[in-house]
Amino acid sequence: MQSAKIVYMLIGLFLLLPWTAYNIKALLGILKKKKLNKSQLVRQIILFAGVALLMVCLVVYHYNFTIGYQAPLVAERAGVLFQQHLIGELDLEEYKANMNAQGIAAEGLTIDPGAAMEEMGQGHYSLKLSERTYSNEDGSATLYFLHKSGDVSFYSYVRMIKSGNKWLVTEHKVLTSEQVEDLPKLRFITIIE
């Protein structure tokens, strides 16, 4: 998620820099003329501001589209909120409210932290997301998390469905030890260290 923010900030910067440089040059050219044409100056400023605003809006729109369209980015946001729930920063209702506020919760979202909340504690923890998205027969997708706090570690999964052009979380559950044994070999990306 942090990487996506950085990428889109750079995209915005690289779009705005040449436009800003061009307009500074044009404005200086207008101001250097012996006879100042105020209407031309105002038009140039309005044009600069309008196009710059349009560029910013397009970058923000594309960023919002991307973080909803890419399953790992949706899973990452859900995983961070789930981790906050597990360590006691969010109760179950706050977790659901935050999921709804971010627009990533499906109707009838199912959450099962199992015994993880008691084991997790409130100390230092890490959260890792599986590198791969696993497709299910019903069209949903599953991603796995590895939660660690001190010596305690456990796995959870998030199941998502596609709704229009974005993914919605239908369930987030902690896996039992039997379910962990049946998992394929997973490779993880660190989200929180």
C-alpha positions as CSV (number, residue, x, y, z in Angstrom):
1,M,0.0,0.0,0.0
2,Q,2.8,2.4,0.9
3,S,4.5,1.5,-2.4
4,A,1.4,2.3,-4.3
5,K,1.2,5.7,-2.6
6,I,4.8,6.5,-3.5
7,V,4.4,5.4,-7.1
8,Y,1.3,7.6,-7.6
9,M,3.0,10.5,-5.9
10,L,5.9,10.2,-8.3
11,I,3.5,9.9,-11.3
12,G,1.7,13.1,-10.1
13,L,5.1,14.8,-9.7
14,F,6.3,13.8,-13.1
15,L,3.1,15.0,-14.7
16,L,3.0,18.4,-12.9
17,L,6.7,19.3,-13.2
18,P,6.8,19.8,-17.0
19,W,3.4,21.6,-17.0
20,T,4.5,23.9,-14.2
21,A,7.9,24.6,-15.9
22,Y,6.1,25.4,-19.1
23,N,3.7,27.8,-17.4
24,I,6.4,29.6,-15.4
25,K,8.2,30.2,-18.7
26,A,5.0,31.4,-20.4
27,L,4.1,33.7,-17.4
28,L,7.6,35.2,-17.3
29,G,7.3,35.8,-21.1
30,I,4.0,37.7,-20.5
31,L,5.4,39.7,-17.6
32,K,8.6,40.7,-19.6
33,K,6.6,42.4,-22.3
34,K,6.7,46.2,-22.2
35,K,3.0,46.4,-22.4
36,L,1.5,44.0,-19.8
37,N,-1.6,42.3,-21.1
38,K,-3.6,41.5,-17.9
39,S,-6.2,39.4,-19.7
40,Q,-3.6,37.2,-21.2
41,L,-1.9,36.8,-17.8
42,V,-5.2,35.8,-16.2
43,R,-6.0,33.3,-19.0
44,Q,-2.6,31.7,-18.6
45,I,-3.0,31.4,-14.8
46,I,-6.5,29.9,-15.2
47,L,-5.3,27.5,-17.8
48,F,-2.4,26.4,-15.6
49,A,-4.6,25.9,-12.5
50,G,-7.3,24.1,-14.5
51,V,-5.1,21.6,-16.2
52,A,-3.0,21.1,-13.0
53,L,-6.2,20.4,-11.1
54,L,-7.4,17.9,-13.8
55,M,-4.0,16.1,-13.7
56,V,-4.2,15.8,-9.9
57,C,-7.8,14.5,-10.1
58,L,-6.9,11.9,-12.7
59,V,-3.9,10.6,-10.6
60,V,-6.1,10.4,-7.5
61,Y,-8.9,8.7,-9.4
62,H,-6.5,6.1,-10.9
63,Y,-4.9,5.5,-7.5
64,N,-8.3,4.8,-5.9
65,F,-9.2,2.6,-8.8
66,T,-5.9,0.6,-8.4
67,I,-6.1,0.1,-4.7
68,G,-9.6,-1.4,-5.1
69,Y,-8.9,-3.4,-8.3
70,Q,-5.7,-5.1,-7.2
71,A,-6.6,-8.0,-4.9
72,P,-3.3,-7.9,-2.9
73,L,-3.8,-4.2,-2.1
74,V,-7.3,-4.8,-0.8
75,A,-6.0,-7.8,1.2
76,E,-3.2,-5.7,2.6
77,R,-5.7,-3.1,3.9
78,A,-7.9,-5.8,5.4
79,G,-4.9,-7.5,7.0
80,V,-3.7,-4.3,8.7
81,L,-7.2,-3.7,10.1
82,F,-7.4,-7.4,11.2
83,Q,-4.1,-7.1,12.9
84,Q,-5.3,-4.0,14.8
85,H,-8.3,-6.1,15.9
86,L,-6.1,-9.0,17.1
87,I,-3.9,-6.8,19.2
88,G,-6.9,-5.0,20.8
89,E,-6.6,-1.6,19.1
90,L,-10.0,-2.1,17.3
91,D,-13.0,-4.1,18.6
92,L,-15.0,-6.2,16.2
93,E,-17.5,-3.4,15.4
94,E,-14.7,-0.8,14.8
95,Y,-13.0,-3.3,12.6
96,K,-16.2,-3.8,10.5
97,A,-16.8,0.0,10.5
98,N,-13.3,0.6,9.2
99,M,-13.7,-2.1,6.5
100,N,-17.0,-0.5,5.4
101,A,-15.5,3.0,5.5
102,Q,-12.7,1.9,3.2
103,G,-15.2,0.2,0.9
104,I,-13.6,-3.2,1.0
105,A,-16.2,-5.2,3.0
106,A,-18.8,-7.3,1.3
107,E,-22.3,-7.8,2.5
108,G,-22.3,-10.4,5.3
109,L,-18.6,-10.1,6.1
110,T,-17.5,-13.1,8.3
111,I,-14.7,-12.7,10.8
112,D,-13.2,-15.4,13.0
113,P,-10.1,-14.5,15.0
114,G,-10.2,-17.9,16.8
115,A,-8.0,-17.9,19.9
116,A,-5.5,-15.6,18.2
117,M,-6.6,-12.5,20.2
118,E,-5.7,-14.1,23.5
119,E,-2.3,-15.3,22.2
120,M,-1.3,-12.2,20.2
121,G,-0.8,-9.7,23.1
122,Q,0.0,-6.0,22.5
123,G,3.7,-6.1,21.9
124,H,5.7,-5.9,18.7
125,Y,4.3,-7.8,15.8
126,S,4.9,-8.4,12.1
127,L,2.4,-9.1,9.4
128,K,3.2,-10.8,6.1
129,L,1.0,-11.3,3.0
130,S,1.3,-14.2,0.6
131,E,3.0,-13.3,-2.7
132,R,0.4,-15.2,-4.7
133,T,-3.3,-14.8,-5.0
134,Y,-5.1,-18.2,-5.1
135,S,-8.2,-18.4,-7.3
136,N,-11.2,-20.5,-6.1
137,E,-13.7,-22.4,-8.2
138,D,-16.5,-20.0,-7.3
139,G,-14.6,-17.0,-8.8
140,S,-13.4,-15.7,-5.4
141,A,-9.8,-15.2,-4.5
142,T,-7.8,-16.1,-1.4
143,L,-4.7,-14.6,0.1
144,Y,-2.9,-15.8,3.2
145,F,-1.3,-13.8,6.1
146,L,1.4,-14.8,8.5
147,H,1.0,-13.0,11.9
148,K,3.9,-13.0,14.4
149,S,4.2,-11.5,17.8
150,G,7.2,-12.7,19.8
151,D,7.2,-16.5,19.8
152,V,3.6,-16.7,18.7
153,S,2.8,-17.1,15.0
154,F,-0.3,-18.1,13.2
155,Y,-1.9,-17.9,9.7
156,S,-5.1,-16.4,8.6
157,Y,-6.7,-16.0,5.2
158,V,-8.9,-13.4,3.5
159,R,-11.4,-14.5,0.9
160,M,-12.6,-11.9,-1.6
161,I,-15.1,-11.6,-4.4
162,K,-15.1,-9.4,-7.4
163,S,-17.8,-6.8,-7.5
164,G,-17.7,-4.6,-10.5
165,N,-14.2,-3.4,-10.8
166,K,-13.1,-3.9,-7.2
167,W,-12.5,-6.7,-4.7
168,L,-14.6,-7.0,-1.5
169,V,-13.6,-9.1,1.5
170,T,-16.2,-11.8,2.3
171,E,-14.4,-13.5,5.2
172,H,-11.2,-13.2,7.2
173,K,-10.4,-16.2,9.5
174,V,-7.5,-17.5,11.5
175,L,-6.5,-21.0,10.3
176,T,-6.4,-24.0,12.6
177,S,-3.2,-26.1,12.8
178,E,-4.9,-28.8,10.7
179,Q,-5.7,-26.2,8.0
180,V,-2.1,-24.9,8.1
181,E,-0.8,-28.4,7.3
182,D,-2.9,-28.6,4.1
183,L,-1.6,-25.2,2.8
184,P,0.6,-25.1,-0.2
185,K,4.2,-23.8,0.2
186,L,3.7,-20.1,0.8
187,R,6.1,-17.2,0.2
188,F,5.3,-14.0,1.9
189,I,5.8,-10.2,1.5
190,T,6.4,-8.2,4.7
191,I,3.7,-5.6,5.3
192,I,4.5,-4.6,8.9
193,E,7.8,-5.4,10.5
